Amino acid sequence: MRSGPCTHTAAVNIHWIDATLLCAYLLGMVVFGMWMGRGTRSSAEFMVGGRSLPWWAVLCSIVATETSTITFLSVPGLAYTGDLAFLQLPLGYILGRWIVSSILLPRYFSGELFTAYEVLDRHFGSIVKRVASLLFIITRTLGDGFRLFLGAIVLQHVADIDMNTAIIALGIATIIYTFAGGIRAVIWTDFIQFVVYMVGAAIAFGILINSIEGGWGAVTELAHAADGDKLRIFHFDFDLTGTYLFWAGLIGGGVLAIGTHGVDQLMVQRYLSARSQGEAALALRLSGFVVLLQFAFFLLIGTALYAYYIQSPPPEPFAKSDRVFATFIVAKMPVGVLGIVLGALFSAAMSTLSSSLNSSATVLVNDILKTDGDRSRLRLAKWLTIAFGVAQIVVGISGQWLESSVIGSVLAIQSFTTGIILGVFALGLAKGKVGTDSALAGLVVGLIVMSAIKFGTPLAWPWFALVGSSVTFCAGWMHNKLFNEESFLIYD
């Protein structure tokens, strides 16, 4: 950690046209979200949208939720400083999603569930469910708080305000429509935001290519000439300390996807909002391919940024790769276009944050707190949405002290607990009875081992989910074998 935050950025005098477009967009998203959530009078409508949303809206919501400003700013930064190796991760993501749609989705649609962790209640009782739910809440608050910080970087640039004010402003805008409309408002605004941020990114990419002497041909030439070839995708070295390698992406990324899209409430809540299991499975499977294409596009933006700044070097080197695309956006977008692209960037930020607030509130109301009466549940869920929003703002402010790339920090946090919860789910899917004590033993051992690995070894974060799930499962299995008479086998 540093001794203080890095908050200095060059202010940009944004034209009144861009400012008007940006304010109109942010206000429009708030109003649209509130309008889509009109008539939300029950906890079921607030938490799972009445289970009536179409697959294509769920698909866009899945992609928009996992995109955020991490993809918009941090992924281009990876290609700017390195190559296209990050693209190996979504190969595992595709594999993991197909496994989730085949094995876990049928269990979520076997009853009127509101959260992923209610499945654990069936197998192990409320204690395990509450511990898993608490891990989810902590992970989401930390990870998405850092995402909020990244989205506020550009707002700080264009509005000439300090970083704390930028984080608070963006956080409050997201809280308002999530509070009013619940998951229905979240998913429909996600759909709009997905379209907006992809169009905005495409416009920025077109302007970037036109700003490079020689266009795309110059980009490829400079990329190939760079040390290590910046257009290289595959790295087949087997190194457990290497983050973006083929086997880490395929195996580690696959297990991570099973966790993030199979046992993480942020995604499971979307499936439960779909019209049927079939539509949820379709949305989930297609989302893997959409994310692959999306990552490829944002990595190519980073490669083009490298070529641009080779031809037009910045006054001083970038302190963080996360700021490269943000700097280009605020400095090079024409009047009128800047407002659109900024709206796209904030779309990416707000889509993830709104999803996180609603999911965290849903989990706390359903899995941890005891609340009688539907109106009381709805009221509590709404107020908890505000509470989680405030918590993420606090985390976002602390993100100014991060030394590493934000995307690495967020994915490491996500991988840390996802694998542990996945291991507990695997125990629940075992044939034969696995007791509550065995599940808790596995969970505790998983936390201890993963803490030791995270803070005491150089193991790369893509392996965290695999190691965490394996350790948790094996510890629970051994405890069950030693202290329970009934043995068990994994389902075929």
Secondary structure, DSSP 4 states (H G I P E B T S, - for coil): --SS-----------HHHHHHHHHHHHHHHHHHHHHTTT--SHHHHHHGGG-B-HHHHHHHHHHHHHHHIIIIIHHHHHHHS-SGGGGHHHHHHHHHHHHHHHTHHHHTTTT-SSTTHHHHHHH-HHHHHHHHHHHHHHHHHHHHHHHHHHHHHHHHHHT--HHHHHHHHHHHHHHHHHHHHHHHHHHHHHHHHHHHHHHHHHHHHHHHHTSTTHHHHHHHHHHHSTT-TT--------TT-SS-HHIIIIIHHHHHHHHHHS-HHHHHHHHTBSSHHHHHHHHHHHHHHHHHHHHHHHHHHHHHHHHHHHS--SS--S-TTHHHHHHHHHHPPTTHHHHHHHHHHHHHHHHHHHHHHHHHHHIIIIIS---SHHHHHHHHHHHHHHHHHHHHHHHHHGGG--S-HHHHHHHHHHHHHHHHHHHHHHHTBSS---HHHHHHHHHHHHHHHHHHHHH----GGGHHHHHHHHHHHHHHHHHHHH-S----B--
